Amino acid sequence: QVQLVESGGGLVQAGGSLRLSCAASGLIFSINTMGWYRQAPGKQRELVATITSRSRLNYADSVKDRFTISRDNGNNMVHLQMNSLKPEDTAVYYCNAPAYFAWGRGTQVTVSS
């Protein structure tokens, strides 16, 4: 059974930084694409970033040049470094393993103005 556990969310002022982490188990992590999504109140869940097994990266336009996704295959972890945070980044952030249709429970990120 695939399990994804996010951590690292919190409250930060605009312009600040946070680093999210996702611990994955129950899958062959190194060969899987992993992703981060987010869902703001009253809005649909949206893609933030993905990273393939070969570390090919993809970002939503709204986070390009501010967020960086990375992976640690030795520890089955995927990270999201978020810099220059804006109030519109406020959302619950979810880790995703698309090949397994698996989601974590999410971690709340709140950016105050």
Backbone as a printed PyTorch tensor [residue, N CA C, xyz], in Angstrom:
tensor([[[  0.8450,  -1.1850,   0.0000],
         [  0.0000,   0.0000,   0.0000],
         [  0.8910,   1.2490,   0.0000]],

        [[  0.6220,   2.1300,  -0.9420],
         [  1.4060,   3.3510,  -1.0470],
         [  0.9620,   4.3430,   0.0230]],

        [[  1.9340,   4.8880,   0.7330],
         [  1.6490,   5.9230,   1.7200],
         [  2.5430,   7.1300,   1.4510]],

        [[  1.9380,   8.2920,   1.5240],
         [  2.6440,   9.5520,   1.3390],
         [  2.3350,  10.4450,   2.5340]],

        [[  3.3680,  10.9390,   3.1850],
         [  3.1830,  11.7550,   4.3750],
         [  3.9280,  13.0750,   4.1930]],

        [[  3.1390,  14.1560,   4.1680],
         [  3.7250,  15.4820,   3.9820],
         [  4.0810,  16.1160,   5.3210]],

        [[  5.0460,  17.0030,   5.2830],
         [  5.4210,  17.7750,   6.4650],
         [  6.0320,  19.0920,   6.0110]],

        [[  6.1470,  20.0270,   6.9540],
         [  6.8490,  21.2680,   6.6800],
         [  5.9770,  22.4820,   6.4540]],

        [[  4.6630,  22.3140,   6.4740],
         [  3.8000,  23.4640,   6.2920],
         [  3.8230,  24.3730,   7.5100]],

        [[  3.1540,  25.5240,   7.3880],
         [  3.0860,  26.4430,   8.5040],
         [  2.6350,  27.8170,   8.0720]],

        [[  2.8120,  28.7620,   8.9780],
         [  2.4360,  30.1550,   8.7520],
         [  3.7080,  30.9670,   8.5080]],

        [[  3.7050,  31.7410,   7.4320],
         [  4.8750,  32.5410,   7.0940],
         [  4.4110,  33.8640,   6.5190]],

        [[  5.2190,  34.8820,   6.6890],
         [  4.8960,  36.1870,   6.1150],
         [  5.2270,  36.2060,   4.6280]],

        [[  4.5520,  37.0650,   3.9130],
         [  4.8390,  37.2360,   2.4860],
         [  6.3230,  37.5470,   2.2890]],

        [[  6.8920,  36.9130,   1.2870],
         [  8.3200,  37.0620,   1.0210],
         [  9.1760,  36.0090,   1.6960]],

        [[  8.5730,  35.2480,   2.5940],
         [  9.3130,  34.2310,   3.3210],
         [  9.4350,  32.9240,   2.5560]],

        [[  9.9890,  31.9360,   3.2360],
         [ 10.2560,  30.6390,   2.6100],
         [  9.7730,  29.5000,   3.5040]],

        [[  9.4370,  28.4040,   2.8710],
         [  9.1220,  27.1510,   3.5460],
         [  9.6540,  26.0090,   2.6930]],

        [[  9.9410,  24.9140,   3.3580],
         [ 10.3650,  23.7050,   2.6420],
         [  9.4440,  22.5630,   3.0400]],

        [[  8.7220,  22.0570,   2.0770],
         [  7.8430,  20.9200,   2.3030],
         [  8.5720,  19.6340,   1.9740]],

        [[  8.2330,  18.5910,   2.7040],
         [  8.8010,  17.2740,   2.4520],
         [  7.6910,  16.2420,   2.3880]],

        [[  7.9390,  15.2100,   1.6180],
         [  6.9890,  14.1060,   1.4920],
         [  7.7670,  12.8050,   1.6100]],

        [[  7.3850,  11.9980,   2.5820],
         [  7.9940,  10.6870,   2.7650],
         [  7.1010,   9.6420,   2.1120]],

        [[  7.6670,   8.8650,   1.2140],
         [  6.8990,   7.8780,   0.4600],
         [  7.2900,   6.4670,   0.8600]],

        [[  6.3140,   5.5820,   0.8920],
         [  6.5730,   4.1650,   1.1700],
         [  5.5920,   3.3250,   0.3730]],

        [[  5.9410,   2.0540,   0.1950],
         [  5.0600,   1.1430,  -0.5120],
         [  5.1680,   1.1850,  -2.0180]],

        [[  6.1830,   1.8440,  -2.5300],
         [  6.3850,   1.9010,  -3.9710],
         [  7.8760,   1.9100,  -4.2660]],

        [[  8.2080,   1.5850,  -5.5160],
         [  9.6090,   1.6790,  -5.9410],
         [  9.8370,   3.1380,  -6.2930]],

        [[ 10.2640,   3.8970,  -5.3060],
         [ 10.2540,   5.3440,  -5.3950],
         [ 11.0670,   5.8590,  -6.5720]],

        [[ 12.2420,   5.2910,  -6.7620],
         [ 13.1930,   5.8800,  -7.7070],
         [ 12.6970,   5.8780,  -9.1530]],

        [[ 11.7570,   5.0130,  -9.4900],
         [ 11.3250,   4.9350, -10.8830],
         [ 10.0240,   5.6830, -11.1310]],

        [[  9.5230,   6.3370, -10.1020],
         [  8.2260,   6.9870, -10.2200],
         [  8.3050,   8.5050, -10.2810]],

        [[  7.4710,   9.0660, -11.1370],
         [  7.2420,  10.5040, -11.1020],
         [  6.5170,  10.8540,  -9.8140]],

        [[  6.9360,  11.9600,  -9.2120],
         [  6.2770,  12.4520,  -7.9990],
         [  5.8540,  13.8950,  -8.2310]],

        [[  4.8610,  14.3140,  -7.4750],
         [  4.3810,  15.6600,  -7.6960],
         [  3.8550,  16.3180,  -6.4360]],

        [[  3.7210,  17.6110,  -6.5380],
         [  3.0630,  18.4210,  -5.5090],
         [  1.8850,  19.1460,  -6.1510]],

        [[  0.7620,  19.1220,  -5.4500],
         [ -0.4320,  19.8480,  -5.8460],
         [ -0.8530,  20.7120,  -4.6640]],

        [[ -1.7610,  21.6340,  -4.9290],
         [ -2.3010,  22.4420,  -3.8370],
         [ -3.7670,  22.7510,  -4.0900]],

        [[ -4.4590,  22.9990,  -2.9850],
         [ -5.8760,  23.3480,  -3.0770],
         [ -6.1720,  24.4780,  -2.1020]],

        [[ -6.5640,  25.5920,  -2.6480],
         [ -6.9450,  26.7460,  -1.8400],
         [ -8.4380,  26.6610,  -1.5350]],

        [[ -8.8930,  27.3310,  -0.4770],
         [-10.3190,  27.2860,  -0.1260],
         [-11.1930,  27.7340,  -1.2960]],

        [[-12.1900,  26.9230,  -1.6010],
         [-13.1260,  27.2610,  -2.6710],
         [-12.6080,  27.0670,  -4.0720]],

        [[-11.4070,  26.4890,  -4.2010],
         [-10.8250,  26.2980,  -5.5200],
         [-10.5090,  24.8300,  -5.7570]],

        [[-10.3090,  24.4900,  -7.0330],
         [ -9.9560,  23.1240,  -7.3750],
         [ -8.4830,  22.8680,  -7.0720]],

        [[ -8.1680,  21.6040,  -6.8640],
         [ -6.7820,  21.2150,  -6.6630],
         [ -6.0120,  21.4680,  -7.9620]],

        [[ -4.8230,  22.0180,  -7.8330],
         [ -4.0430,  22.3590,  -9.0130],
         [ -2.6070,  21.8690,  -8.8860]],

        [[ -2.0120,  21.6170, -10.0350],
         [ -0.6230,  21.1870, -10.0880],
         [  0.3010,  22.3090,  -9.6460]],

        [[  1.2900,  21.9530,  -8.8280],
         [  2.3430,  22.9010,  -8.4740],
         [  3.6290,  22.5370,  -9.2150]],

        [[  4.0540,  21.2780,  -9.0630],
         [  5.3030,  20.8560,  -9.6920],
         [  5.3650,  19.3440,  -9.7500]],

        [[  6.0870,  18.8280, -10.7380],
         [  6.3500,  17.3980, -10.8160],
         [  7.8250,  17.1720, -11.1170]],

        [[  8.2870,  15.9630, -10.7460],
         [  9.6580,  15.5630, -11.0280],
         [  9.6270,  14.1100, -11.4590]],

        [[ 10.2260,  13.8140, -12.6090],
         [ 10.2220,  12.4450, -13.1130],
         [ 11.3610,  11.6420, -12.4800]],

        [[ 11.4110,  10.3730, -12.8390],
         [ 12.4640,   9.5030, -12.3180],
         [ 13.8490,   9.9870, -12.7590]],

        [[ 13.9050,  10.6890, -13.8760],
         [ 15.1800,  11.2320, -14.3700],
         [ 15.3600,  12.6930, -13.9760]],

        [[ 14.5210,  13.1270, -13.0130],
         [ 14.5800,  14.5010, -12.4910],
         [ 14.2560,  15.5540, -13.5400]],

        [[ 13.3950,  15.2090, -14.4740],
         [ 12.8560,  16.2250, -15.3800],
         [ 11.7740,  16.9850, -14.6140]],

        [[ 11.8470,  18.2900, -14.6650],
         [ 11.0000,  19.1200, -13.8190],
         [  9.9010,  19.8090, -14.6210]],

        [[  8.7870,  20.0190, -13.9580],
         [  7.6790,  20.7650, -14.5490],
         [  7.0420,  21.6000, -13.4410]],

        [[  6.7510,  22.8750, -13.7610],
         [  6.1860,  23.7870, -12.7710],
         [  4.9690,  24.4970, -13.3330]],

        [[  4.0440,  24.8100, -12.4440],
         [  2.9700,  25.7230, -12.8060],
         [  3.5740,  27.1000, -13.0430]],

        [[  3.0020,  27.8350, -13.9860],
         [  3.5290,  29.1710, -14.2920],
         [  3.5540,  30.0670, -13.0580]],

        [[  2.5890,  29.8770, -12.1810],
         [  2.4560,  30.7550, -11.0210],
         [  3.5740,  30.5770, -10.0050]],

        [[  4.3160,  29.4790, -10.0880],
         [  5.3770,  29.2320,  -9.0960],
         [  6.7600,  29.1660,  -9.7180]],

        [[  6.8560,  29.2400, -11.0280],
         [  8.1740,  29.1970, -11.6840],
         [  9.0720,  30.2900, -11.1280]],

        [[ 10.3270,  29.9510, -10.9610],
         [ 11.3620,  30.8510, -10.4600],
         [ 11.2340,  31.1500,  -8.9740]],

        [[ 10.2230,  30.5760,  -8.3110],
         [ 10.0840,  30.7460,  -6.8570],
         [ 10.1560,  29.4110,  -6.1080]],

        [[  9.6090,  28.3650,  -6.7260],
         [  9.5620,  27.0490,  -6.0890],
         [ 10.5360,  26.1040,  -6.7790]],

        [[ 11.0870,  25.1650,  -6.0060],
         [ 11.9700,  24.1530,  -6.5700],
         [ 11.5930,  22.7860,  -6.0090]],

        [[ 11.3030,  21.8510,  -6.9040],
         [ 11.0180,  20.4840,  -6.5000],
         [ 12.2990,  19.6690,  -6.6370]],

        [[ 12.4980,  18.7450,  -5.7000],
         [ 13.6710,  17.8850,  -5.7550],
         [ 13.3140,  16.5390,  -5.1420]],

        [[ 14.1780,  15.5510,  -5.3920],
         [ 13.9130,  14.2290,  -4.8490],
         [ 15.1890,  13.6420,  -4.2620]],

        [[ 14.9880,  12.8010,  -3.2550],
         [ 16.0690,  12.0800,  -2.5970],
         [ 15.7190,  10.6000,  -2.6670]],

        [[ 16.2340,   9.9350,  -3.6910],
         [ 15.8490,   8.5330,  -3.8990],
         [ 16.3680,   7.6250,  -2.7970]],

        [[ 17.4590,   7.9900,  -2.1690],
         [ 17.9970,   7.1600,  -1.1070],
         [ 17.1000,   7.0900,   0.1130]],

        [[ 16.3300,   8.1570,   0.3140],
         [ 15.4420,   8.2180,   1.4800],
         [ 13.9630,   8.2440,   1.1100]],

        [[ 13.6690,   8.0190,  -0.1770],
         [ 12.2700,   8.0130,  -0.6400],
         [ 11.5420,   9.3020,  -0.2500]],

        [[ 12.1980,  10.4300,  -0.5340],
         [ 11.6150,  11.7140,  -0.1630],
         [ 11.5290,  12.6160,  -1.4040]],

        [[ 10.5100,  13.4370,  -1.4080],
         [ 10.4220,  14.5050,  -2.3980],
         [ 10.1820,  15.8060,  -1.6330]],

        [[ 10.8530,  16.8560,  -2.0790],
         [ 10.8040,  18.1310,  -1.3750],
         [ 10.2860,  19.2360,  -2.2870]],

        [[  9.7590,  20.2690,  -1.6560],
         [  9.3580,  21.4590,  -2.3900],
         [  9.8710,  22.6660,  -1.6250]],

        [[ 10.8900,  23.2980,  -2.1640],
         [ 11.4110,  24.5360,  -1.5880],
         [ 10.6190,  25.7010,  -2.1530]],

        [[ 10.0120,  26.4670,  -1.2650],
         [  9.1500,  27.5700,  -1.6800],
         [  9.7360,  28.8780,  -1.1770]],

        [[ 10.1170,  29.7280,  -2.0870],
         [ 10.6900,  31.0330,  -1.7560],
         [  9.7850,  32.1520,  -2.2470]],

        [[ 10.0210,  33.3320,  -1.7420],
         [  9.2480,  34.5190,  -2.1540],
         [  7.7490,  34.2300,  -2.1060]],

        [[  7.3210,  33.6670,  -1.0170],
         [  5.9160,  33.2630,  -0.8940],
         [  4.9830,  34.4580,  -0.9270]],

        [[  3.8160,  34.2220,  -1.5160],
         [  2.7870,  35.2520,  -1.6550],
         [  1.5170,  34.7880,  -0.9640]],

        [[  0.6570,  35.7130,  -0.5510],
         [ -0.6100,  35.2930,   0.0630],
         [ -1.4080,  34.3410,  -0.8170]],

        [[ -1.3180,  34.4820,  -2.1140],
         [ -2.0650,  33.5940,  -3.0150],
         [ -1.4860,  32.1800,  -3.0660]],

        [[ -0.3580,  31.9490,  -2.4210],
         [  0.1730,  30.5910,  -2.2850],
         [ -0.4840,  29.8320,  -1.1300]],

        [[ -1.2900,  30.5210,  -0.3520],
         [ -1.9790,  29.8730,   0.7650],
         [ -2.8700,  28.7450,   0.2570]],

        [[ -2.6590,  27.5510,   0.7970],
         [ -3.4000,  26.3710,   0.3500],
         [ -2.9670,  25.1690,   1.1820]],

        [[ -3.6840,  24.0910,   1.0120],
         [ -3.2170,  22.8000,   1.4970],
         [ -2.4070,  22.1670,   0.3700]],

        [[ -1.2070,  21.7580,   0.6970],
         [ -0.2910,  21.1960,  -0.2930],
         [ -0.2670,  19.6720,  -0.1390]],

        [[ -0.4140,  18.9850,  -1.2760],
         [ -0.5050,  17.5370,  -1.2900],
         [  0.6260,  16.9300,  -2.1090]],

        [[  1.1540,  15.8420,  -1.5960],
         [  2.1140,  15.0330,  -2.3280],
         [  1.3490,  14.0110,  -3.1700]],

        [[  1.8900,  13.7120,  -4.3440],
         [  1.1700,  12.8430,  -5.2760],
         [  2.1150,  11.8760,  -5.9660]],

        [[  1.6550,  10.6330,  -6.0810],
         [  2.3470,   9.6160,  -6.8790],
         [  1.3720,   9.1900,  -7.9680]],

        [[  1.4270,   9.8230,  -9.1250],
         [  0.3690,   9.6340, -10.1200],
         [  0.1920,   8.2110, -10.6120]],

        [[  1.2680,   7.4440, -10.6730],
         [  1.1460,   6.0780, -11.1810],
         [  0.2890,   5.2060, -10.2740]],

        [[  0.1590,   5.6040,  -9.0200],
         [ -0.6020,   4.8280,  -8.0490],
         [ -1.8980,   5.5310,  -7.6510]],

        [[ -2.1770,   6.6590,  -8.2650],
         [ -3.3450,   7.4640,  -7.8760],
         [ -3.3340,   7.7080,  -6.3600]],

        [[ -2.1330,   7.9400,  -5.8310],
         [ -1.9770,   8.0680,  -4.3830],
         [ -1.7620,   9.5160,  -3.9860]],

        [[ -2.3540,   9.8810,  -2.8730],
         [ -2.2460,  11.2310,  -2.3210],
         [ -1.9260,  11.1470,  -0.8410]],

        [[ -1.1870,  12.1630,  -0.3680],
         [ -1.0290,  12.3140,   1.0650],
         [ -2.2260,  13.0550,   1.6440]],

        [[ -2.1720,  13.3050,   2.9490],
         [ -3.2790,  14.0000,   3.6100],
         [ -3.1480,  15.5050,   3.5010]],

        [[ -1.9780,  15.9650,   3.1140],
         [ -1.7880,  17.3890,   2.9050],
         [ -1.1730,  18.0930,   4.0950]],

        [[ -0.5610,  19.2420,   3.8070],
         [  0.0030,  20.0960,   4.8430],
         [ -0.3870,  21.5390,   4.5270]],

        [[ -0.8280,  22.2500,   5.5450],
         [ -1.3460,  23.5990,   5.3480],
         [ -0.1930,  24.6040,   5.2520]],

        [[ -0.2680,  25.4320,   4.2310],
         [  0.6460,  26.5600,   4.0800],
         [ -0.1900,  27.8330,   4.0900]],

        [[  0.1330,  28.7340,   5.0040],
         [ -0.5810,  30.0040,   5.0990],
         [  0.4370,  31.1340,   5.0020]],

        [[  0.2010,  32.0300,   4.0580],
         [  1.0940,  33.1600,   3.8480],
         [  0.3370,  34.4410,   4.1810]],

        [[  0.8180,  35.1460,   5.1650],
         [  0.1550,  36.3830,   5.5870],
         [  0.7570,  37.5800,   4.8610]],

        [[ -0.0940,  38.5690,   4.6260],
         [  0.3570,  39.7640,   3.8960],
         [  0.9000,  40.8170,   4.8440]]])
